């Protein structure tokens, strides 16, 4: 018997639209606009499937077609503001949709002419470029809020009026026509690397996730997680960890993941005795971690691979140990909390039989295995995603429960087209920032300024970078926050001796963790809505549960062998073992429970042991082991005393 969701789909949708601006779009049920949106979304998916299977177009044409359809869909389904009608587009929406056709269509039709002029702009180029720039900014405002477009405008103004800037950041002014050439006519602005990744890798993996969702992958993950961990102490929290982790690596969206899996895990956690705050925090931490969990990870990981030129397979392998440590620490904390409160697992009658789960949908794991195998083999992510989609359809045909009919195939393509909009717009608008930095050479100035500010001290630089990533992530989606921080901070980290992959992953991690860090923690807010708890309390409890995630990036920054693909084998093995023991001690210290409830001294010993084990070096590892052993032996002594005196041990023993 499976456990049904206790939170209605209406409640889920309400929370998703409230806390995730990207999901707050119109749903046309019938009529002309319904069919037009359906046609555009399916058409966008078919375009990407075709180019993935039969070859990409010229870079700027591939990106322009991608962005053109995205802009049309954005203006049709995202209202000007929440006050505007949601049953059909307004005249303004229709006008902007048509302008999207004109602005992008001009670039596609006259691309050869523009190339013959070596990108030098004429009057028509300037008009069309201005229209397109304004359209991208407005699309970003509708889908992502005000922060990112405002930052983009500031960078454009910086490029135009650099002579007015005092100090080292001053530069010669660039004319408006030169700005248009950079932002509209070249692949250095709107149609730069970020949008290129969206128009190739990201869209296809979003589409892959949509097809997997339609085959019932979510139910497989849910039921399998309950079967595996449901009966253990605090079982529902562990179900959340496993289920949200796997779902997150498929869809890579923290808030959507919280709402999807949290709809059943949060009520289950509350039912067995976890507080609403703790239940919401567990789901927040588990869902946010999906963006750092291989093989698919979040959209920013594909941008990382493209910006660095490092194969995605290398990025994926490098992320394995950090992601494992993140979830191990969180798992230890929910387990220790369950034992501290003497919480039981789910009743056996509520647990689906694992064999029944596998028989019904177990074959749907194959597409994920195929994608992982193709990526590890060093093939392009485009190739992996394309065959992942094809294999999902073919493997799904094995059983009636997962077989997709024609209508469901079209629905999957429509869902993929809509889901990818916000990421595509974010990638387009950060092109203004990247284009302005490359035009003005501001990146070099940022690097020297950071190093001057920190005096060349690596730890200070890492701390400032962490703070910058978290602040940026409070107002920006993960992909945009990562790109912004990588442009500003990564060169400084590399100059101070951090290897390129570790530097980019450092920024990527903290851009991801910003979704659960107060005061603006959108994933925590969504989980709080499901748990009926205080968003602020859920946010800070999430930080506590995800504490290892805030330490792990410093670990691989100092010891890149933890990324597997860098450093020596011996250092890597020692570092991984020490890190595993360290995060276990950290989990016990945070919750205050080891074998039995900890005294203050024991918590201090465990925490100090965790930090020294996590810090690279044989000496610190030895100190950490000693501190951990002292805490453990003291626990054993107190537990023996309690038993001898006939006292109660207030927890279930391992």
Secondary structure as a PSIPRED ss2 file (coil, helix, strand):
# PSIPRED VFORMAT (PSIPRED V4.0)

   1 X C   1.000  0.000  0.000
   2 X C   1.000  0.000  0.000
   3 X C   1.000  0.000  0.000
   4 X C   1.000  0.000  0.000
   5 X C   1.000  0.000  0.000
   6 X C   1.000  0.000  0.000
   7 X C   1.000  0.000  0.000
   8 X C   1.000  0.000  0.000
   9 X H   0.000  1.000  0.000
  10 X H   0.000  1.000  0.000
  11 X H   0.000  1.000  0.000
  12 X H   0.000  1.000  0.000
  13 X H   0.000  1.000  0.000
  14 X H   0.000  1.000  0.000
  15 X H   0.000  1.000  0.000
  16 X H   0.000  1.000  0.000
  17 X H   0.000  1.000  0.000
  18 X H   0.000  1.000  0.000
  19 X H   0.000  1.000  0.000
  20 X C   1.000  0.000  0.000
  21 X H   0.000  1.000  0.000
  22 X H   0.000  1.000  0.000
  23 X H   0.000  1.000  0.000
  24 X C   1.000  0.000  0.000
  25 X C   1.000  0.000  0.000
  26 X C   1.000  0.000  0.000
  27 X C   1.000  0.000  0.000
  28 X C   1.000  0.000  0.000
  29 X C   1.000  0.000  0.000
  30 X C   1.000  0.000  0.000
  31 X C   1.000  0.000  0.000
  32 X H   0.000  1.000  0.000
  33 X H   0.000  1.000  0.000
  34 X H   0.000  1.000  0.000
  35 X H   0.000  1.000  0.000
  36 X H   0.000  1.000  0.000
  37 X H   0.000  1.000  0.000
  38 X H   0.000  1.000  0.000
  39 X H   0.000  1.000  0.000
  40 X H   0.000  1.000  0.000
  41 X H   0.000  1.000  0.000
  42 X H   0.000  1.000  0.000
  43 X H   0.000  1.000  0.000
  44 X H   0.000  1.000  0.000
  45 X H   0.000  1.000  0.000
  46 X H   0.000  1.000  0.000
  47 X H   0.000  1.000  0.000
  48 X H   0.000  1.000  0.000
  49 X H   0.000  1.000  0.000
  50 X H   0.000  1.000  0.000
  51 X H   0.000  1.000  0.000
  52 X H   0.000  1.000  0.000
  53 X H   0.000  1.000  0.000
  54 X H   0.000  1.000  0.000
  55 X C   1.000  0.000  0.000
  56 X C   1.000  0.000  0.000
  57 X C   1.000  0.000  0.000
  58 X C   1.000  0.000  0.000
  59 X H   0.000  1.000  0.000
  60 X H   0.000  1.000  0.000
  61 X H   0.000  1.000  0.000
  62 X H   0.000  1.000  0.000
  63 X H   0.000  1.000  0.000
  64 X H   0.000  1.000  0.000
  65 X H   0.000  1.000  0.000
  66 X H   0.000  1.000  0.000
  67 X H   0.000  1.000  0.000
  68 X H   0.000  1.000  0.000
  69 X H   0.000  1.000  0.000
  70 X H   0.000  1.000  0.000
  71 X H   0.000  1.000  0.000
  72 X H   0.000  1.000  0.000
  73 X H   0.000  1.000  0.000
  74 X H   0.000  1.000  0.000
  75 X H   0.000  1.000  0.000
  76 X H   0.000  1.000  0.000
  77 X H   0.000  1.000  0.000
  78 X C   1.000  0.000  0.000
  79 X C   1.000  0.000  0.000
  80 X C   1.000  0.000  0.000
  81 X C   1.000  0.000  0.000
  82 X C   1.000  0.000  0.000
  83 X C   1.000  0.000  0.000
  84 X C   1.000  0.000  0.000
  85 X C   1.000  0.000  0.000
  86 X C   1.000  0.000  0.000
  87 X C   1.000  0.000  0.000
  88 X C   1.000  0.000  0.000
  89 X C   1.000  0.000  0.000
  90 X C   1.000  0.000  0.000
  91 X H   0.000  1.000  0.000
  92 X H   0.000  1.000  0.000
  93 X H   0.000  1.000  0.000
  94 X H   0.000  1.000  0.000
  95 X H   0.000  1.000  0.000
  96 X H   0.000  1.000  0.000
  97 X H   0.000  1.000  0.000
  98 X H   0.000  1.000  0.000
  99 X H   0.000  1.000  0.000
 100 X H   0.000  1.000  0.000
 101 X H   0.000  1.000  0.000
 102 X H   0.000  1.000  0.000
 103 X H   0.000  1.000  0.000
 104 X H   0.000  1.000  0.000
 105 X H   0.000  1.000  0.000
 106 X H   0.000  1.000  0.000
 107 X H   0.000  1.000  0.000
 108 X H   0.000  1.000  0.000
 109 X H   0.000  1.000  0.000
 110 X C   1.000  0.000  0.000
 111 X H   0.000  1.000  0.000
 112 X H   0.000  1.000  0.000
 113 X H   0.000  1.000  0.000
 114 X H   0.000  1.000  0.000
 115 X H   0.000  1.000  0.000
 116 X H   0.000  1.000  0.000
 117 X C   1.000  0.000  0.000
 118 X C   1.000  0.000  0.000
 119 X C   1.000  0.000  0.000
 120 X C   1.000  0.000  0.000
 121 X C   1.000  0.000  0.000
 122 X C   1.000  0.000  0.000
 123 X H   0.000  1.000  0.000
 124 X H   0.000  1.000  0.000
 125 X H   0.000  1.000  0.000
 126 X H   0.000  1.000  0.000
 127 X H   0.000  1.000  0.000
 128 X H   0.000  1.000  0.000
 129 X H   0.000  1.000  0.000
 130 X H   0.000  1.000  0.000
 131 X H   0.000  1.000  0.000
 132 X H   0.000  1.000  0.000
 133 X H   0.000  1.000  0.000
 134 X H   0.000  1.000  0.000
 135 X H   0.000  1.000  0.000
 136 X H   0.000  1.000  0.000
 137 X H   0.000  1.000  0.000
 138 X H   0.000  1.000  0.000
 139 X H   0.000  1.000  0.000
 140 X H   0.000  1.000  0.000
 141 X H   0.000  1.000  0.000
 142 X H   0.000  1.000  0.000
 143 X H   0.000  1.000  0.000
 144 X H   0.000  1.000  0.000
 145 X C   1.000  0.000  0.000
 146 X H   0.000  1.000  0.000
 147 X H   0.000  1.000  0.000
 148 X H   0.000  1.000  0.000
 149 X H   0.000  1.000  0.000
 150 X H   0.000  1.000  0.000
 151 X H   0.000  1.000  0.000
 152 X H   0.000  1.000  0.000
 153 X H   0.000  1.000  0.000
 154 X H   0.000  1.000  0.000
 155 X H   0.000  1.000  0.000
 156 X H   0.000  1.000  0.000
 157 X H   0.000  1.000  0.000
 158 X H   0.000  1.000  0.000
 159 X H   0.000  1.000  0.000
 160 X H   0.000  1.000  0.000
 161 X C   1.000  0.000  0.000
 162 X H   0.000  1.000  0.000
 163 X H   0.000  1.000  0.000
 164 X H   0.000  1.000  0.000
 165 X C   1.000  0.000  0.000
 166 X C   1.000  0.000  0.000
 167 X H   0.000  1.000  0.000
 168 X H   0.000  1.000  0.000
 169 X H   0.000  1.000  0.000
 170 X C   1.000  0.000  0.000
 171 X C   1.000  0.000  0.000
 172 X C   1.000  0.000  0.000
 173 X C   1.000  0.000  0.000
 174 X C   1.000  0.000  0.000
 175 X C   1.000  0.000  0.000
 176 X H   0.000  1.000  0.000
 177 X H   0.000  1.000  0.000
 178 X H   0.000  1.000  0.000
 179 X H   0.000  1.000  0.000
 180 X H   0.000  1.000  0.000
 181 X H   0.000  1.000  0.000
 182 X H   0.000  1.000  0.000
 183 X H   0.000  1.000  0.000
 184 X H   0.000  1.000  0.000
 185 X H   0.000  1.000  0.000
 186 X C   1.000  0.000  0.000
 187 X C   1.000  0.000  0.000
 188 X C   1.000  0.000  0.000
 189 X C   1.000  0.000  0.000
 190 X C   1.000  0.000  0.000
 191 X C   1.000  0.000  0.000
 192 X C   1.000  0.000  0.000
 193 X H   0.000  1.000  0.000
 194 X H   0.000  1.000  0.000
 195 X H   0.000  1.000  0.000
 196 X H   0.000  1.000  0.000
 197 X H   0.000  1.000  0.000
 198 X H   0.000  1.000  0.000
 199 X H   0.000  1.000  0.000
 200 X H   0.000  1.000  0.000
 201 X H   0.000  1.000  0.000
 202 X H   0.000  1.000  0.000
 203 X H   0.000  1.000  0.000
 204 X H   0.000  1.000  0.000
 205 X H   0.000  1.000  0.000
 206 X H   0.000  1.000  0.000
 207 X H   0.000  1.000  0.000
 208 X H   0.000  1.000  0.000
 209 X H   0.000  1.000  0.000
 210 X H   0.000  1.000  0.000
 211 X H   0.000  1.000  0.000
 212 X H   0.000  1.000  0.000
 213 X H   0.000  1.000  0.000
 214 X H   0.000  1.000  0.000
 215 X C   1.000  0.000  0.000
 216 X C   1.000  0.000  0.000
 217 X H   0.000  1.000  0.000
 218 X H   0.000  1.000  0.000
 219 X H   0.000  1.000  0.000
 220 X H   0.000  1.000  0.000
 221 X H   0.000  1.000  0.000
 222 X H   0.000  1.000  0.000
 223 X H   0.000  1.000  0.000
 224 X H   0.000  1.000  0.000
 225 X H   0.000  1.000  0.000
 226 X H   0.000  1.000  0.000
 227 X H   0.000  1.000  0.000
 228 X H   0.000  1.000  0.000
 229 X H   0.000  1.000  0.000
 230 X C   1.000  0.000  0.000
 231 X C   1.000  0.000  0.000
 232 X C   1.000  0.000  0.000
 233 X C   1.000  0.000  0.000
 234 X C   1.000  0.000  0.000
 235 X H   0.000  1.000  0.000
 236 X H   0.000  1.000  0.000
 237 X H   0.000  1.000  0.000
 238 X H   0.000  1.000  0.000
 239 X H   0.000  1.000  0.000
 240 X H   0.000  1.000  0.000
 241 X H   0.000  1.000  0.000
 242 X H   0.000  1.000  0.000
 243 X H   0.000  1.000  0.000
 244 X H   0.000  1.000  0.000
 245 X H   0.000  1.000  0.000
 246 X H   0.000  1.000  0.000
 247 X H   0.000  1.000  0.000
 248 X H   0.000  1.000  0.000
 249 X H   0.000  1.000  0.000
 250 X H   0.000  1.000  0.000
 251 X H   0.000  1.000  0.000
 252 X C   1.000  0.000  0.000
 253 X C   1.000  0.000  0.000
 254 X H   0.000  1.000  0.000
 255 X H   0.000  1.000  0.000
 256 X H   0.000  1.000  0.000
 257 X H   0.000  1.000  0.000
 258 X H   0.000  1.000  0.000
 259 X H   0.000  1.000  0.000
 260 X H   0.000  1.000  0.000
 261 X H   0.000  1.000  0.000
 262 X H   0.000  1.000  0.000
 263 X H   0.000  1.000  0.000
 264 X H   0.000  1.000  0.000
 265 X H   0.000  1.000  0.000
 266 X H   0.000  1.000  0.000
 267 X H   0.000  1.000  0.000
 268 X H   0.000  1.000  0.000
 269 X H   0.000  1.000  0.000
 270 X H   0.000  1.000  0.000
 271 X H   0.000  1.000  0.000
 272 X H   0.000  1.000  0.000
 273 X C   1.000  0.000  0.000
 274 X C   1.000  0.000  0.000
 275 X C   1.000  0.000  0.000
 276 X H   0.000  1.000  0.000
 277 X H   0.000  1.000  0.000
 278 X H   0.000  1.000  0.000
 279 X H   0.000  1.000  0.000
 280 X H   0.000  1.000  0.000
 281 X H   0.000  1.000  0.000
 282 X H   0.000  1.000  0.000
 283 X H   0.000  1.000  0.000
 284 X H   0.000  1.000  0.000
 285 X H   0.000  1.000  0.000
 286 X H   0.000  1.000  0.000
 287 X H   0.000  1.000  0.000
 288 X H   0.000  1.000  0.000
 289 X H   0.000  1.000  0.000
 290 X H   0.000  1.000  0.000
 291 X H   0.000  1.000  0.000
 292 X H   0.000  1.000  0.000
 293 X C   1.000  0.000  0.000
 294 X C   1.000  0.000  0.000
 295 X C   1.000  0.000  0.000
 296 X C   1.000  0.000  0.000
 297 X C   1.000  0.000  0.000
 298 X C   1.000  0.000  0.000
 299 X H   0.000  1.000  0.000
 300 X H   0.000  1.000  0.000
 301 X H   0.000  1.000  0.000
 302 X H   0.000  1.000  0.000
 303 X H   0.000  1.000  0.000
 304 X H   0.000  1.000  0.000
 305 X H   0.000  1.000  0.000
 306 X H   0.000  1.000  0.000
 307 X H   0.000  1.000  0.000
 308 X H   0.000  1.000  0.000
 309 X C   1.000  0.000  0.000
 310 X C   1.000  0.000  0.000
 311 X C   1.000  0.000  0.000
 312 X H   0.000  1.000  0.000
 313 X H   0.000  1.000  0.000
 314 X H   0.000  1.000  0.000
 315 X H   0.000  1.000  0.000
 316 X H   0.000  1.000  0.000
 317 X H   0.000  1.000  0.000
 318 X H   0.000  1.000  0.000
 319 X H   0.000  1.000  0.000
 320 X H   0.000  1.000  0.000
 321 X H   0.000  1.000  0.000
 322 X H   0.000  1.000  0.000
 323 X H   0.000  1.000  0.000
 324 X H   0.000  1.000  0.000
 325 X H   0.000  1.000  0.000
 326 X H   0.000  1.000  0.000
 327 X H   0.000  1.000  0.000
 328 X H   0.000  1.000  0.000
 329 X H   0.000  1.000  0.000
 330 X H   0.000  1.000  0.000
 331 X H   0.000  1.000  0.000
 332 X H   0.000  1.000  0.000
 333 X H   0.000  1.000  0.000
 334 X H   0.000  1.000  0.000
 335 X H   0.000  1.000  0.000
 336 X H   0.000  1.000  0.000
 337 X H   0.000  1.000  0.000
 338 X H   0.000  1.000  0.000
 339 X H   0.000  1.000  0.000
 340 X H   0.000  1.000  0.000
 341 X C   1.000  0.000  0.000
 342 X C   1.000  0.000  0.000
 343 X C   1.000  0.000  0.000
 344 X C   1.000  0.000  0.000
 345 X C   1.000  0.000  0.000
 346 X C   1.000  0.000  0.000
 347 X C   1.000  0.000  0.000
 348 X H   0.000  1.000  0.000
 349 X H   0.000  1.000  0.000
 350 X H   0.000  1.000  0.000
 351 X C   1.000  0.000  0.000
 352 X C   1.000  0.000  0.000
 353 X C   1.000  0.000  0.000
 354 X H   0.000  1.000  0.000
 355 X H   0.000  1.000  0.000
 356 X H   0.000  1.000  0.000
 357 X H   0.000  1.000  0.000
 358 X H   0.000  1.000  0.000
 359 X H   0.000  1.000  0.000
 360 X H   0.000  1.000  0.000
 361 X H   0.000  1.000  0.000
 362 X H   0.000  1.000  0.000
 363 X H   0.000  1.000  0.000
 364 X H   0.000  1.000  0.000
 365 X H   0.000  1.000  0.000
 366 X H   0.000  1.000  0.000
 367 X H   0.000  1.000  0.000
 368 X H   0.000  1.000  0.000
 369 X H   0.000  1.000  0.000
 370 X H   0.000  1.000  0.000
 371 X H   0.000  1.000  0.000
 372 X H   0.000  1.000  0.000
 373 X H   0.000  1.000  0.000
 374 X H   0.000  1.000  0.000
 375 X H   0.000  1.000  0.000
 376 X H   0.000  1.000  0.000
 377 X C   1.000  0.000  0.000
 378 X C   1.000  0.000  0.000
 379 X C   1.000  0.000  0.000
 380 X C   1.000  0.000  0.000
 381 X H   0.000  1.000  0.000
 382 X H   0.000  1.000  0.000
 383 X H   0.000  1.000  0.000
 384 X H   0.000  1.000  0.000
 385 X H   0.000  1.000  0.000
 386 X H   0.000  1.000  0.000
 387 X H   0.000  1.000  0.000
 388 X H   0.000  1.000  0.000
 389 X H   0.000  1.000  0.000
 390 X H   0.000  1.000  0.000
 391 X H   0.000  1.000  0.000
 392 X H   0.000  1.000  0.000
 393 X H   0.000  1.000  0.000
 394 X H   0.000  1.000  0.000
 395 X H   0.000  1.000  0.000
 396 X H   0.000  1.000  0.000
 397 X C   1.000  0.000  0.000
 398 X C   1.000  0.000  0.000
 399 X C   1.000  0.000  0.000
 400 X C   1.000  0.000  0.000
 401 X C   1.000  0.000  0.000
 402 X C   1.000  0.000  0.000
 403 X C   1.000  0.000  0.000
 404 X C   1.000  0.000  0.000
 405 X C   1.000  0.000  0.000
 406 X H   0.000  1.000  0.000
 407 X H   0.000  1.000  0.000
 408 X H   0.000  1.000  0.000
 409 X H   0.000  1.000  0.000
 410 X H   0.000  1.000  0.000
 411 X H   0.000  1.000  0.000
 412 X H   0.000  1.000  0.000
 413 X H   0.000  1.000  0.000
 414 X H   0.000  1.000  0.000
 415 X H   0.000  1.000  0.000
 416 X H   0.000  1.000  0.000
 417 X H   0.000  1.000  0.000
 418 X H   0.000  1.000  0.000
 419 X H   0.000  1.000  0.000
 420 X C   1.000  0.000  0.000
 421 X H   0.000  1.000  0.000
 422 X H   0.000  1.000  0.000
 423 X H   0.000  1.000  0.000
 424 X H   0.000  1.000  0.000
 425 X H   0.000  1.000  0.000
 426 X H   0.000  1.000  0.000
 427 X H   0.000  1.000  0.000
 428 X H   0.000  1.000  0.000
 429 X H   0.000  1.000  0.000
 430 X H   0.000  1.000  0.000
 431 X H   0.000  1.000  0.000
 432 X H   0.000  1.000  0.000
 433 X H   0.000  1.000  0.000
 434 X H   0.000  1.000  0.000
 435 X H   0.000  1.000  0.000
 436 X H   0.000  1.000  0.000
 437 X H   0.000  1.000  0.000
 438 X H   0.000  1.000  0.000
 439 X H   0.000  1.000  0.000
 440 X H   0.000  1.000  0.000
 441 X C   1.000  0.000  0.000
 442 X H   0.000  1.000  0.000
 443 X H   0.000  1.000  0.000
 444 X H   0.000  1.000  0.000
 445 X H   0.000  1.000  0.000
 446 X H   0.000  1.000  0.000
 447 X H   0.000  1.000  0.000
 448 X H   0.000  1.000  0.000
 449 X H   0.000  1.000  0.000
 450 X H   0.000  1.000  0.000
 451 X H   0.000  1.000  0.000
 452 X H   0.000  1.000  0.000
 453 X H   0.000  1.000  0.000
 454 X H   0.000  1.000  0.000
 455 X C   1.000  0.000  0.000
 456 X C   1.000  0.000  0.000
 457 X C   1.000  0.000  0.000
 458 X H   0.000  1.000  0.000
 459 X H   0.000  1.000  0.000
 460 X H   0.000  1.000  0.000
 461 X H   0.000  1.000  0.000
 462 X H   0.000  1.000  0.000
 463 X H   0.000  1.000  0.000
 464 X H   0.000  1.000  0.000
 465 X H   0.000  1.000  0.000
 466 X H   0.000  1.000  0.000
 467 X H   0.000  1.000  0.000
 468 X H   0.000  1.000  0.000
 469 X H   0.000  1.000  0.000
 470 X H   0.000  1.000  0.000
 471 X H   0.000  1.000  0.000
 472 X H   0.000  1.000  0.000
 473 X H   0.000  1.000  0.000
 474 X H   0.000  1.000  0.000
 475 X H   0.000  1.000  0.000
 476 X C   1.000  0.000  0.000
 477 X C   1.000  0.000  0.000
 478 X H   0.000  1.000  0.000
 479 X H   0.000  1.000  0.000
 480 X H   0.000  1.000  0.000
 481 X H   0.000  1.000  0.000
 482 X H   0.000  1.000  0.000
 483 X H   0.000  1.000  0.000
 484 X H   0.000  1.000  0.000
 485 X H   0.000  1.000  0.000
 486 X H   0.000  1.000  0.000
 487 X H   0.000  1.000  0.000
 488 X H   0.000  1.000  0.000
 489 X H   0.000  1.000  0.000
 490 X H   0.000  1.000  0.000
 491 X H   0.000  1.000  0.000
 492 X H   0.000  1.000  0.000
 493 X H   0.000  1.000  0.000
 494 X H   0.000  1.000  0.000
 495 X H   0.000  1.000  0.000
 496 X C   1.000  0.000  0.000
 497 X C   1.000  0.000  0.000
 498 X C   1.000  0.000  0.000
 499 X C   1.000  0.000  0.000
 500 X H   0.000  1.000  0.000
 501 X H   0.000  1.000  0.000
 502 X H   0.000  1.000  0.000
 503 X H   0.000  1.000  0.000
 504 X H   0.000  1.000  0.000
 505 X H   0.000  1.000  0.000
 506 X H   0.000  1.000  0.000
 507 X H   0.000  1.000  0.000
 508 X H   0.000  1.000  0.000
 509 X H   0.000  1.000  0.000
 510 X H   0.000  1.000  0.000
 511 X H   0.000  1.000  0.000
 512 X H   0.000  1.000  0.000
 513 X H   0.000  1.000  0.000
 514 X H   0.000  1.000  0.000
 515 X H   0.000  1.000  0.000
 516 X H   0.000  1.000  0.000
 517 X C   1.000  0.000  0.000
 518 X C   1.000  0.000  0.000
 519 X C   1.000  0.000  0.000
 520 X C   1.000  0.000  0.000
 521 X C   1.000  0.000  0.000
 522 X H   0.000  1.000  0.000
 523 X H   0.000  1.000  0.000
 524 X H   0.000  1.000  0.000
 525 X H   0.000  1.000  0.000
 526 X H   0.000  1.000  0.000
 527 X H   0.000  1.000  0.000
 528 X H   0.000  1.000  0.000
 529 X H   0.000  1.000  0.000
 530 X H   0.000  1.000  0.000
 531 X H   0.000  1.000  0.000
 532 X C   1.000  0.000  0.000
 533 X C   1.000  0.000  0.000
 534 X C   1.000  0.000  0.000
 535 X H   0.000  1.000  0.000
 536 X H   0.000  1.000  0.000
 537 X H   0.000  1.000  0.000
 538 X H   0.000  1.000  0.000
 539 X H   0.000  1.000  0.000
 540 X H   0.000  1.000  0.000
 541 X H   0.000  1.000  0.000
 542 X H   0.000  1.000  0.000
 543 X H   0.000  1.000  0.000
 544 X H   0.000  1.000  0.000
 545 X H   0.000  1.000  0.000
 546 X C   1.000  0.000  0.000
 547 X H   0.000  1.000  0.000
 548 X H   0.000  1.000  0.000
 549 X H   0.000  1.000  0.000
 550 X H   0.000  1.000  0.000
 551 X H   0.000  1.000  0.000
 552 X H   0.000  1.000  0.000
 553 X H   0.000  1.000  0.000
 554 X H   0.000  1.000  0.000
 555 X H   0.000  1.000  0.000
 556 X H   0.000  1.000  0.000
 557 X H   0.000  1.000  0.000
 558 X H   0.000  1.000  0.000
 559 X C   1.000  0.000  0.000
 560 X H   0.000  1.000  0.000
 561 X H   0.000  1.000  0.000
 562 X H   0.000  1.000  0.000
 563 X H   0.000  1.000  0.000
 564 X C   1.000  0.000  0.000
 565 X C   1.000  0.000  0.000
 566 X C   1.000  0.000  0.000
 567 X C   1.000  0.000  0.000
 568 X C   1.000  0.000  0.000
 569 X H   0.000  1.000  0.000
 570 X H   0.000  1.000  0.000
 571 X H   0.000  1.000  0.000
 572 X H   0.000  1.000  0.000
 573 X H   0.000  1.000  0.000
 574 X H   0.000  1.000  0.000
 575 X H   0.000  1.000  0.000
 576 X H   0.000  1.000  0.000
 577 X H   0.000  1.000  0.000
 578 X H   0.000  1.000  0.000
 579 X H   0.000  1.000  0.000
 580 X H   0.000  1.000  0.000
 581 X H   0.000  1.000  0.000
 582 X H   0.000  1.000  0.000
 583 X H   0.000  1.000  0.000
 584 X H   0.000  1.000  0.000
 585 X H   0.000  1.000  0.000
 586 X H   0.000  1.000  0.000
 587 X H   0.000  1.000  0.000
 588 X H   0.000  1.000  0.000
 589 X H   0.000  1.000  0.000
 590 X H   0.000  1.000  0.000
 591 X H   0.000  1.000  0.000
 592 X C   1.000  0.000  0.000
 593 X E   0.000  0.000  1.000
 594 X C   1.000  0.000  0.000
 595 X C   1.000  0.000  0.000
 596 X C   1.000  0.000  0.000
 597 X E   0.000  0.000  1.000
 598 X C   1.000  0.000  0.000
 599 X C   1.000  0.000  0.000
 600 X H   0.000  1.000  0.000
 601 X H   0.000  1.000  0.000
 602 X H   0.000  1.000  0.000
 603 X H   0.000  1.000  0.000
 604 X H   0.000  1.000  0.000
 605 X H   0.000  1.000  0.000
 606 X H   0.000  1.000  0.000
 607 X H   0.000  1.000  0.000
 608 X H   0.000  1.000  0.000
 609 X H   0.000  1.000  0.000
 610 X H   0.000  1.000  0.000
 611 X H   0.000  1.000  0.000
 612 X H   0.000  1.000  0.000
 613 X H   0.000  1.000  0.000
 614 X H   0.000  1.000  0.000
 615 X C   1.000  0.000  0.000
 616 X C   1.000  0.000  0.000
 617 X C   1.000  0.000  0.000
 618 X H   0.000  1.000  0.000
 619 X H   0.000  1.000  0.000
 620 X H   0.000  1.000  0.000
 621 X H   0.000  1.000  0.000
 622 X H   0.000  1.000  0.000
 623 X H   0.000  1.000  0.000
 624 X H   0.000  1.000  0.000
 625 X H   0.000  1.000  0.000
 626 X H   0.000  1.000  0.000
 627 X H   0.000  1.000  0.000
 628 X H   0.000  1.000  0.000
 629 X H   0.000  1.000  0.000
 630 X H   0.000  1.000  0.000
 631 X H   0.000  1.000  0.000
 632 X H   0.000  1.000  0.000
 633 X H   0.000  1.000  0.000
 634 X H   0.000  1.000  0.000
 635 X H   0.000  1.000  0.000
 636 X H   0.000  1.000  0.000
 637 X H   0.000  1.000  0.000
 638 X H   0.000  1.000  0.000
 639 X H   0.000  1.000  0.000
 640 X H   0.000  1.000  0.000
 641 X H   0.000  1.000  0.000
 642 X H   0.000  1.000  0.000
 643 X H   0.000  1.000  0.000
 644 X H   0.000  1.000  0.000
 645 X C   1.000  0.000  0.000
 646 X C   1.000  0.000  0.000
 647 X C   1.000  0.000  0.000
 648 X C   1.000  0.000  0.000
 649 X C   1.000  0.000  0.000
 650 X C   1.000  0.000  0.000
 651 X C   1.000  0.000  0.000
 652 X C   1.000  0.000  0.000
 653 X C   1.000  0.000  0.000
 654 X C   1.000  0.000  0.000
